[in-house]
């Protein structure tokens, strides 16, 4: 009886790990697709709070693909 519980407990842990991995992959995909929109929204929020508009405009003018290319070139 105890052996059956131990096996079931391990199975439950694996199921939770699989669910977490699926959610993480979905989050990465969503941020990849909507990265530019998220950056623009956060930039607008920073301006409303009272941040520097020039830094926000620099960040929102650059597309996500360009940022990734620059990271690849810089080696960071």
GIWO-V596348 format. One line per field, one symbol per residue. phi: phi as a letter, one per 20 degrees, with the letter a starting at -180 (. if undefined). Layout:
# GIWO-V596348
phi: ???
This chain:
# GIWO-V596348
phi: .ffffffffffffffffffffffffffffffffdgffffffffffffffpeffffffffefeffffffffffffne
